[in-house]
Amino acid sequence: MTSIKDLPRFDAPDYLGSAEARADYLALALEEGDAVEIRRALNTVARSLGMSAVAEKAGLGRESLYKALGESGNPEFATVLKLMKAMGLKLSALPIAGAEGEEG
């Protein structure tokens, strides 16, 4: 019987080798709308590209990036936009199904 310690290590960034894969991964997190999962997805995508390289392109310190995307991080929206651009991604808005014509 195979032991868990004998299995290859799984690290999601290893599977995000293309811009499309990174965009799809982050899009799923954004679609779910959970802020913690979005932060985790941003962290994973940043790691797939190299944290130092992403920090430099975003104009952030590496330590600041680790702090913002860490388990207790809560990045500001401006930081998220800088990171998205540095990672070659952009945000877009889509209507929520069934929400058209609804008023408050």
Sequence and secondary structure as in RCSB ss.txt:
>XXXX:A:sequence
MTSIKDLPRFDAPDYLGSAEARADYLALALEEGDAVEIRRALNTVARSLGMSAVAEKAGLGRESLYKALGESGNP
EFATVLKLMKAMGLKLSALPIAGAEGEEG
>XXXX:A:secstr
   GGGS    GGGG  SHHHHHHHHHHHHHHT HHHHHHHHHHHHHHH HHHHHHHHT  HHHHHHHHSTT   
 HHHHHHHHHHTT        TT TT   
